[in-house]
Amino acid sequence: MEKITQYRRYIRQIFEEYARLPMSDEQIKREVLFDTEHDRYQLLVVGWKGHERFHGSILHVDIIGEQIWIQYDGTETGIANELVALGVPKEDIVLAFHAPYKRKYTGFGVVPV
């Protein structure tokens, strides 16, 4: 359980760092959503630019079992690399945005079928 608690801290740390980055338009905000009961985490962009609505996911991460599943990553750096830099073993990170048959080639975690 300590490992999961640490993974939650890492996810929160990374998401909050991204949320603090300045936006080019002050009408558009980043929102961090943490559901620690179900281990689902998202970083969203929400707001208006003129008459255009902005609402979407920048990052979506789940903890499933004892692995961090990256469902979506819209960052330049890649949250997987940031998690590895913090000490998360690559086998504990699943790039869920890749098809299951491709995951064995990513160098990150795979899920037994």
Summary of the structure (lengths in Angstrom):
residues: 113
radius of gyration: 14.9
end to end distance: 24.2
largest distance: 47.7
contacts: 285
relative contact order: 0.14
helix: 32%
strand: 36%
